[in-house]
Amino acid sequence: QASDITSRPTTYVIILVFHVIGFAVAASVSTFAAYAVEICFTSVGKFGLVLLSNILVGDLIPLQWRGFFRAAMSIPFVIAVPVNGFITEVFVGNWRWGLGMFAILVPILLLPTIFILYSM
């Protein structure tokens, strides 16, 4: 895996670049070919973030708490279900910003994690 060869924070940055490129292309998609490219980049980014987060939990959390923290990583998905409708209403007229916000918010929210990992 790439995170074993380089480092965890460097791999986070690389995966984050895939995620941002995917959602930036999604926000500006106008052809099917561009949509196919967006799906590839976004899938690598999303799956990479989830996989690397699970690896970090395995690296940093003691064995008796590992199951709890892996389950706690699913909390954002549980929260997103009831909140998703309200967020979608805001972007009905301008759906590109609905996708583009992930290209802006995810890097901002992951910056503390990346800084902490680099400082360790």
Secondary structure, DSSP 8 states (H G I E B T S, - for coil): -HHHHS-HHHHHHHHHHHHHHHHHHHHT--SHHHHHHHHHHHHHHHHHHHHHHHHHHHHHS-HHHHHHHHHHTTHHHHHHHHHHHHHHHHTSS-HHHHHHHHHHHHHHHHHHHHHHHHH-
